């Protein structure tokens, strides 16, 4: 249910190229080098095209606030701090997460070409958008990709508790086929907090099951979102996954975890020391690449053709709905709700750059 007429107005559709230009211009205006601004713009719009609305241009005003507040280094010296044949630890020098993770993904892919598989951990980074962006990068190199991260704000409590000590700590896995790429991207909570933020901005009631209050009761009032706890997937199992993913992406890399995590939604001045991990696995190191892809396609066809339950129109594979949105939005444009558009217009005025237009 919508809150008012402004939020109920149909979203305006804008082409991807227009959004990229606006994002790049905004980041250039606050000091990012042109190459890094272009990298961030490309990945943020790719998130929007795939339907990850809480991770694309929606985040731009927040990124700009944190840059202006001194929480992000606009000219980082991203480097490999430690390495061995099949691993590396990347020091992000507090740069934009998209820039740092692009470097980390390239490092993992390069190492996997010789080592067969490579695990690259990251510290001193920032929010980098949806996990699928990075798990999908190795696919073009006939590799499997796996990505883990510590979220940039704690909105989950240990199972049975109320203290916010864990984040949505996502995982993404990508596997290539000839006809179909399988790309799983999921938070360890029923809904990522980015979805909560977009629902709040649009004045939408939160679906029951996303959040609970401190008594364990469903919380659906968007105005009370900051009072609630995100619900882990599968109850205690989701809590356990969030914990171990955080150990692998955060603690192992010397990055923030638990009470060390900085809420980047509320704090525009403190570096987050965000941790990530990306793994690239060379399929050729295990066997024939074409045979692997053929078997992926075969399994995908079997799953799609499997008998659905009554009332279910079709069986989806992980990543298929995102690809469908990518094709649709590439043709028709990315939907920009009015509240978001108002915020972006305000940002253009503040930065003295050209507005989005129509």
C-alpha positions as CSV (number, residue, x, y, z in Angstrom):
1,X,0.0,0.0,0.0
2,X,1.3,3.4,-1.0
3,X,1.7,6.3,1.5
4,X,0.7,9.2,-0.7
5,X,0.2,10.4,-4.3
6,X,3.9,11.2,-4.8
7,X,5.0,7.7,-4.1
8,X,2.1,6.2,-6.1
9,X,3.1,7.9,-9.3
10,X,4.4,5.4,-11.9
11,X,8.2,5.3,-12.1
12,X,9.8,7.1,-14.9
13,X,11.9,4.9,-17.3
14,X,15.4,6.2,-18.1
15,X,18.0,4.6,-20.3
16,X,21.1,3.0,-18.8
17,X,23.5,5.3,-20.6
18,X,21.8,8.3,-19.0
19,X,22.1,6.8,-15.6
20,X,25.8,6.0,-16.1
21,X,26.5,9.5,-17.2
22,X,24.8,11.0,-14.2
23,X,26.5,8.7,-11.7
24,X,29.9,9.3,-13.3
25,X,29.4,13.0,-13.3
26,X,28.4,12.9,-9.6
27,X,31.4,10.9,-8.6
28,X,33.7,13.1,-10.7
29,X,32.3,16.2,-8.9
30,X,33.3,14.8,-5.5
31,X,36.9,13.9,-6.6
32,X,36.9,10.4,-8.1
33,X,39.3,9.9,-11.0
34,X,37.5,9.5,-14.4
35,X,38.4,5.8,-14.6
36,X,37.1,4.9,-11.2
37,X,34.0,7.0,-11.6
38,X,33.3,5.1,-14.8
39,X,33.8,1.7,-13.1
40,X,31.4,2.6,-10.3
41,X,28.8,3.9,-12.8
42,X,29.0,0.8,-15.0
43,X,28.6,-1.6,-12.0
44,X,25.9,0.4,-10.3
45,X,23.8,0.6,-13.5
46,X,24.4,-3.1,-14.1
47,X,22.8,-3.7,-10.7
48,X,19.8,-1.6,-11.7
49,X,19.4,-3.4,-15.0
50,X,19.4,-6.7,-13.2
51,X,16.7,-5.5,-10.8
52,X,18.9,-5.0,-7.7
53,X,17.2,-1.6,-7.1
54,X,18.6,-1.2,-3.6
55,X,22.2,-1.4,-4.9
56,X,22.3,0.8,-8.0
57,X,21.7,4.5,-8.5
58,X,19.5,4.4,-5.3
59,X,22.8,4.4,-3.3
60,X,24.4,7.3,-5.1
61,X,23.3,10.1,-2.7
62,X,24.6,8.0,0.2
63,X,27.9,7.3,-1.5
64,X,28.3,11.1,-2.2
65,X,27.5,11.9,1.5
66,X,30.1,9.5,2.7
67,X,32.7,10.8,0.3
68,X,32.0,14.4,1.3
69,X,32.2,13.4,4.9
70,X,35.7,12.0,4.5
71,X,34.7,8.3,5.1
72,X,35.9,7.1,1.6
73,X,39.2,7.6,0.0
74,X,38.6,8.9,-3.6
75,X,42.1,8.2,-4.8
76,X,43.1,4.9,-3.2
77,X,46.2,2.9,-3.9
78,X,44.6,-0.6,-4.1
79,X,47.2,-3.3,-3.8
80,X,48.0,-6.9,-3.0
81,X,49.2,-6.9,0.6
82,X,49.9,-10.7,0.9
83,X,49.9,-13.5,-1.7
84,X,50.8,-17.0,-2.5
85,X,50.1,-19.1,-5.6
86,X,46.4,-19.6,-4.9
87,X,45.5,-16.7,-2.7
88,X,45.9,-13.0,-2.1
89,X,44.9,-10.4,0.5
90,X,43.9,-7.1,-1.1
91,X,44.2,-3.8,0.7
92,X,41.5,-1.5,-0.6
93,X,43.0,1.6,1.0
94,X,39.4,2.6,1.9
95,X,38.5,3.1,-1.8
96,X,35.0,2.8,-3.4
97,X,34.0,-0.8,-3.0
98,X,33.2,-1.2,-6.7
99,X,36.8,-0.2,-7.6
100,X,38.4,-2.4,-4.9
101,X,36.3,-5.5,-5.8
102,X,37.0,-5.1,-9.5
103,X,40.7,-5.2,-8.7
104,X,40.2,-8.2,-6.4
105,X,38.1,-10.1,-9.0
106,X,40.8,-9.5,-11.7
107,X,43.5,-10.7,-9.2
108,X,41.5,-13.9,-8.5
109,X,40.9,-14.7,-12.2
110,X,44.6,-14.1,-13.1
111,X,45.8,-16.4,-10.3
112,X,43.3,-19.1,-11.1
113,X,44.6,-19.3,-14.6
114,X,47.8,-20.7,-13.2
115,X,46.9,-22.1,-9.8
116,X,43.6,-23.7,-10.9
117,X,41.7,-21.9,-8.1
118,X,42.3,-18.7,-6.2
119,X,40.8,-17.2,-3.0
120,X,41.2,-13.5,-2.7
121,X,40.3,-11.7,0.5
122,X,39.8,-8.0,0.9
123,X,40.0,-5.5,3.7
124,X,39.7,-1.7,4.0
125,X,37.0,-1.6,1.4
126,X,33.5,-0.2,1.2
127,X,30.0,-1.2,0.0
128,X,30.3,-2.7,-3.5
129,X,26.7,-3.3,-4.6
130,X,25.1,-6.7,-5.2
131,X,27.1,-9.9,-4.7
132,X,26.2,-11.2,-8.2
133,X,28.3,-8.6,-9.9
134,X,31.5,-10.2,-8.7
135,X,30.5,-13.9,-8.7
136,X,29.6,-13.4,-12.5
137,X,33.0,-11.9,-13.4
138,X,34.9,-15.2,-13.7
139,X,32.2,-16.7,-16.0
140,X,33.7,-14.9,-19.0
141,X,37.0,-16.7,-18.3
142,X,35.4,-20.2,-18.2
143,X,35.6,-20.1,-14.4
144,X,33.2,-20.6,-11.5
145,X,32.9,-17.5,-9.2
146,X,32.1,-17.4,-5.5
147,X,31.7,-14.1,-3.5
148,X,31.1,-13.4,0.2
149,X,30.9,-10.1,2.0
150,X,30.2,-8.6,5.4
151,X,27.3,-6.2,5.1
152,X,27.8,-2.5,5.9
153,X,25.3,-2.3,8.8
154,X,24.2,-4.8,11.4
155,X,20.4,-5.5,11.2
156,X,20.4,-9.2,12.4
157,X,20.7,-10.5,15.9
158,X,22.1,-13.9,17.0
159,X,19.3,-16.4,16.9
160,X,17.0,-15.8,19.8
161,X,18.6,-12.5,20.8
162,X,18.0,-8.8,20.1
163,X,21.5,-7.3,19.9
164,X,22.4,-6.3,16.4
165,X,25.7,-8.1,15.9
166,X,25.3,-9.5,12.4
167,X,24.6,-8.2,8.9
168,X,22.9,-9.7,5.9
169,X,26.3,-11.2,4.9
170,X,25.5,-12.3,1.4
171,X,26.8,-15.1,-0.8
172,X,26.8,-15.4,-4.6
173,X,27.9,-18.2,-6.9
174,X,28.1,-18.2,-10.6
175,X,28.6,-21.2,-12.9
176,X,28.8,-20.9,-16.8
177,X,26.9,-22.9,-19.3
178,X,26.6,-22.6,-23.1
179,X,22.9,-21.8,-23.0
180,X,22.5,-20.8,-19.4
181,X,24.6,-19.3,-16.7
182,X,23.6,-20.2,-13.1
183,X,24.0,-17.2,-10.8
184,X,22.8,-17.5,-7.3
185,X,22.8,-14.2,-5.2
186,X,21.3,-14.2,-1.8
187,X,21.5,-12.5,1.6
188,X,21.4,-14.6,4.7
189,X,18.3,-12.7,5.7
190,X,14.8,-13.1,4.1
191,X,15.2,-9.6,2.6
192,X,18.4,-7.5,2.2
193,X,18.2,-4.2,4.0
194,X,18.5,-2.4,0.7
195,X,15.0,-3.8,-0.1
196,X,13.8,-2.4,3.2
197,X,15.3,1.0,2.4
198,X,13.7,1.2,-1.1
199,X,10.3,0.1,0.4
200,X,10.6,2.9,3.0
201,X,11.5,5.5,0.4
202,X,8.5,4.5,-1.7
203,X,6.2,4.5,1.3
204,X,5.4,0.8,0.9
205,X,4.3,-1.5,3.8
206,X,7.0,-4.1,4.5
207,X,5.9,-7.6,3.7
208,X,5.3,-9.8,6.8
209,X,8.3,-12.0,7.4
210,X,11.0,-9.5,6.5
211,X,11.4,-8.0,10.0
212,X,10.4,-8.5,13.6
213,X,10.4,-6.3,16.6
214,X,12.2,-7.0,19.9
215,X,9.4,-9.3,21.1
216,X,9.6,-11.4,17.9
217,X,6.4,-9.9,16.4
218,X,6.1,-9.1,12.7
219,X,7.1,-5.5,11.9
220,X,5.6,-4.1,8.7
221,X,5.4,-0.3,9.4
222,X,8.1,1.3,7.2
223,X,8.4,4.2,9.7
224,X,9.5,1.7,12.3
225,X,12.1,-0.2,10.2
226,X,15.0,1.1,12.2
227,X,13.5,-0.4,15.4
228,X,13.3,-3.9,13.9
229,X,15.5,-7.0,13.3
230,X,15.9,-8.6,9.9
231,X,14.7,-12.2,9.9
232,X,17.4,-14.8,8.9
233,X,16.6,-17.3,6.2
234,X,15.7,-20.7,7.6
235,X,15.7,-19.4,11.2
236,X,18.8,-20.5,13.1
237,X,20.4,-21.8,9.9
238,X,20.5,-18.3,8.3
239,X,22.0,-17.0,11.5
240,X,24.7,-19.6,11.3
241,X,25.5,-18.8,7.7
242,X,25.7,-15.1,8.4
243,X,28.2,-15.8,11.2
244,X,30.5,-18.1,9.1
245,X,30.3,-15.9,6.0
246,X,31.4,-13.0,8.1
247,X,34.3,-15.0,9.6
248,X,35.5,-15.8,6.0
249,X,34.9,-12.4,4.5
250,X,35.6,-10.2,7.5
251,X,37.6,-11.8,10.4
252,X,40.0,-13.8,8.2
253,X,40.9,-10.6,6.2
254,X,41.3,-8.3,9.2
255,X,38.1,-6.5,8.2
256,X,35.2,-5.4,10.5
257,X,32.8,-8.0,11.9
258,X,30.3,-8.1,14.7
259,X,30.4,-5.0,17.0
260,X,33.2,-3.5,14.8
261,X,30.8,-3.1,11.9
262,X,30.1,0.6,11.0
263,X,26.5,1.5,10.0
264,X,27.1,3.3,6.8
265,X,23.5,4.3,6.7
266,X,23.9,6.5,9.8
267,X,27.6,7.4,9.7
268,X,29.1,9.5,7.0
269,X,32.5,10.1,8.5
270,X,33.9,6.7,9.7
271,X,35.7,4.2,7.4
272,X,33.8,0.9,7.4
273,X,36.8,-1.5,6.8
274,X,34.4,-3.6,4.7
275,X,35.6,-7.2,4.1
276,X,34.9,-9.3,1.0
277,X,36.1,-12.6,-0.4
278,X,36.1,-13.8,-4.0
279,X,37.0,-17.2,-5.3
280,X,37.7,-18.0,-8.9
281,X,37.8,-21.7,-9.9
282,X,39.2,-22.7,-13.3
283,X,36.9,-25.4,-14.9
284,X,39.8,-26.5,-17.1
285,X,41.8,-27.5,-14.1
286,X,39.1,-30.1,-13.3
287,X,38.3,-31.3,-16.7
288,X,36.9,-30.4,-20.1
289,X,35.2,-27.0,-20.2
290,X,32.7,-27.8,-22.9
291,X,31.6,-31.0,-21.2
292,X,31.0,-29.0,-17.9
293,X,29.0,-26.4,-19.8
294,X,27.0,-29.1,-21.6
295,X,26.1,-30.8,-18.3
296,X,25.1,-27.4,-16.8
297,X,22.8,-26.8,-19.7
298,X,21.4,-30.4,-19.4
299,X,20.6,-29.9,-15.7
300,X,19.1,-26.5,-16.4
301,X,16.7,-28.0,-19.0
302,X,15.7,-30.8,-16.6
303,X,14.9,-28.3,-13.9
304,X,13.0,-26.0,-16.1
305,X,10.9,-28.9,-17.5
306,X,10.3,-30.5,-14.1
307,X,6.6,-30.7,-13.1
308,X,5.4,-27.6,-11.2
309,X,3.0,-27.5,-8.3
310,X,-0.6,-26.5,-9.0
311,X,-0.8,-22.8,-9.5
312,X,2.9,-22.4,-10.3
313,X,3.5,-21.0,-13.9
314,X,7.1,-22.1,-14.3
315,X,10.2,-23.2,-12.5
316,X,13.0,-20.6,-12.3
317,X,16.7,-21.1,-12.1
318,X,18.9,-18.9,-10.0
319,X,19.6,-15.7,-12.0
320,X,16.9,-16.2,-14.6
321,X,14.6,-13.5,-13.3
322,X,17.5,-11.1,-13.0
323,X,18.4,-11.8,-16.7
324,X,14.8,-11.3,-17.7
325,X,14.8,-7.9,-16.0
326,X,18.1,-7.1,-17.6
327,X,16.6,-7.7,-21.1
328,X,13.4,-5.8,-20.3
329,X,15.2,-2.8,-18.7
330,X,17.8,-2.6,-21.4
331,X,15.0,-2.1,-23.9
332,X,12.6,0.0,-21.9
333,X,14.8,1.8,-19.4
334,X,15.4,1.5,-15.7
335,X,12.4,2.5,-13.6
336,X,13.1,5.5,-11.3
337,X,10.4,6.0,-8.7
338,X,9.5,9.7,-8.0
339,X,11.0,9.8,-4.5
340,X,14.3,8.6,-5.8
341,X,14.1,11.0,-8.7
342,X,13.5,13.9,-6.3
343,X,16.6,12.9,-4.4
344,X,18.7,12.7,-7.5
345,X,17.5,16.1,-8.7
346,X,18.5,17.5,-5.3
347,X,21.9,15.9,-5.6
348,X,22.4,17.4,-9.1
349,X,21.7,20.9,-7.7
350,X,24.1,20.4,-4.8
351,X,26.9,19.2,-7.0
352,X,26.1,21.7,-9.8
353,X,26.0,19.0,-12.5
354,X,23.5,18.4,-15.3
355,X,20.3,16.8,-14.0
356,X,19.1,13.4,-15.2
357,X,16.6,14.8,-17.7
358,X,13.7,12.7,-19.1
